[in-house]
Amino acid sequence: MSIVPTYAALLALLFVALSIRTLRLRRKLRIAIGDAGDAAMLRAMRVHANFAEYAPLGVILLSFVELRNAPAALVHGLCLCLLIGRSLHAFGVSRTNEDYRFRVAGMALTFMTLIVSSAYLLIAFARGHGAF
């Protein structure tokens, strides 16, 4: 594998940036656990958690797609969709006056990555087992 690790590294750096942002806000607001009813803390926590919920599954699926020797253009395209999707979503949800277009576009790109990767893997499996 040569493509997915690069995007995984970029996603990891984005995750660290979101983590640091959340930790700084915790320190500023003196909130050790939870959100203490603070809307900004809750928003930062959800941005961070949402990233943690979707990015790992995306990277796993993309790794399998690349291991199945998918065309490099497809792997790059799917990786870019995940990276851009997670970035747009994080940006959109981070805004106090949230512009839902960023959130929707981010989720659409993320879901597209998961769906196309899953479909590719299922079709590759079926072909490998004589179903097609």
Secondary structure in CASP SS format (residue, H / E / C, confidence):
PFRMAT SS
TARGET T0000
AUTHOR 0000-0000-0000
METHOD secondary structure of the structure
MODEL  1
M C 1.00
S C 1.00
I C 1.00
V H 1.00
P H 1.00
T H 1.00
Y H 1.00
A H 1.00
A H 1.00
L H 1.00
L H 1.00
A H 1.00
L H 1.00
L H 1.00
F H 1.00
V H 1.00
A H 1.00
L H 1.00
S H 1.00
I H 1.00
R H 1.00
T H 1.00
L H 1.00
R H 1.00
L H 1.00
R H 1.00
R H 1.00
K H 1.00
L H 1.00
R C 1.00
I C 1.00
A C 1.00
I C 1.00
G C 1.00
D C 1.00
A C 1.00
G C 1.00
D C 1.00
A H 1.00
A H 1.00
M H 1.00
L H 1.00
R H 1.00
A H 1.00
M H 1.00
R H 1.00
V H 1.00
H H 1.00
A H 1.00
N H 1.00
F H 1.00
A H 1.00
E H 1.00
Y H 1.00
A H 1.00
P H 1.00
L H 1.00
G H 1.00
V H 1.00
I H 1.00
L H 1.00
L H 1.00
S H 1.00
F H 1.00
V H 1.00
E H 1.00
L H 1.00
R C 1.00
N C 1.00
A C 1.00
P C 1.00
A H 1.00
A H 1.00
L H 1.00
V H 1.00
H H 1.00
G H 1.00
L H 1.00
C H 1.00
L H 1.00
C H 1.00
L H 1.00
L H 1.00
I H 1.00
G H 1.00
R H 1.00
S H 1.00
L H 1.00
H H 1.00
A H 1.00
F H 1.00
G H 1.00
V H 1.00
S H 1.00
R C 1.00
T C 1.00
N C 1.00
E C 1.00
D C 1.00
Y H 1.00
R H 1.00
F H 1.00
R H 1.00
V H 1.00
A H 1.00
G H 1.00
M H 1.00
A H 1.00
L H 1.00
T H 1.00
F H 1.00
M H 1.00
T H 1.00
L H 1.00
I H 1.00
V H 1.00
S H 1.00
S H 1.00
A H 1.00
Y H 1.00
L H 1.00
L H 1.00
I H 1.00
A H 1.00
F H 1.00
A H 1.00
R H 1.00
G H 1.00
H C 1.00
G C 1.00
A C 1.00
F C 1.00
END
